[in-house]
Each structure stands twice: as C-alpha cells, then as structure tokens.
Amino acid sequence: LSTRQQQYDHNSIINRVRGQVEQWRSLPKPGDWQVTPETARLLQHWRDPNFAGLRPFFCQVEAVETAIWLTEVAPHWKVGKQIIDALASENRDANPELFRLALKLATGAGKTTVMAMLMAWQTINAVRRPGSKHFTRGFLIVAPGLTIKDRLRVLQPNDPDDYYSKRMLVPTDMLDDMGRAKIVITNYHAFKRRERIALA
C-alpha cells in the first residue's frame, strides 16, 4: 500500500506504545502508576486474579491500559510526550482538528466489554473530578447496523443486562457514578443525507 508520497509504518509506533505500557504495567505499587485514585482502583479491580465474575481477558485490559497510559501517564514522561506528538502529527495529516485514537481487537475479542471499561474509567473520573479536562461522562456510540445497535444497549447503565453490574466491571461502590453517564447509541444511517422527493 505504500507509495513514494505516503509510507505506511504501523508497527513501529504501535510496538513502542505497547512496550511503554508493558513497563508501566509492571510497576508493583499503585502510587507509582501516575493515575488518579479512581483509575488505580479500576485497574486493580480488572487485574484481580480473584475477580468475582468473568474476568476481563488480557487483550481487553491491555486495550484499556493503553488508553489510560496515553491519557494519564504519557504526558508526564519525555518518551510519552514524543509518542503523543507523533500521534498528533498523524491526526493532523488525516483529521485536522480531530484527535482520534484507534484500538484494534480481533473478532470475538470482546470489544463491547472494552467499550464498557473505557466508559467506566472516563465516567467515574469525570463524576469525581468535574473540573478535569481529561475525562467525560458524555458518549456518542455509532453502530454499523441495527443489530449491533441493539447489542450495544448493554452499555447503558440502566439496561437490565448492563455490563457494569452484571459482568462486575465496576466495583459496587462506584456503580452509582455510572448512572450519571450520558450515552447516546445510534446507527450511522442517522448521519446520511436523506433524499428529498419533490412533490408536483
């Protein structure tokens, strides 16, 4: 896919991020993680070998750890700032004024669980740290079709089968915070231009 004008080199920055996240993950003391107490609590909960429910898979935890590292940890370190600058540069070339991160997981890896974990991390921090610019409790989820949209209802904290309580992704004393999330789940067709029929 590479051309003389545009070269694709995905692995170098991905592997660099993964290496940094791995080093950070190996720090034994939560006080050294450079994250909020709420984030540290969630990480300990998800990594707990005695997890009460279906424990999140390593790839799911790693995906969330990556987002957490890029948001909360990387800005404090020289190598982290270099990575963020590189990602920002790529975003400027592809999406001016819209900074995006993508987490790629294989089919069947449990992306809905990852979404729930990310939303829990963001919401709980946003509720308990309302002045922070790093966290939000508002989410727009755009599904590729009606079937997927229906499956994603488990991301709503008030759904009977919500992942936060049913899959125990959030400690019980933090569940009330999830009720303050503002979540809109829609289909991408909602953004398509509608054809107008002129009536004679």
Protein Blocks (a to p, Z undefined) as FASTA:
>chain_A
ZZfklccdfklmmmmmmmmmmmmmmpmblklnopafklmmmmmmmmmmklfblcddfklm
mmmmmmmmmmmmmmmpmklmmmmmmmmmmmmmmmghiacddddddehilpmlmmmmmmmm
mmmmmmmmmmbckbccbdcdddfbfklmmmmmmmpmkbfkbfklmnopacfklmmmmmmp
ccddddfklmpccdddddZZ
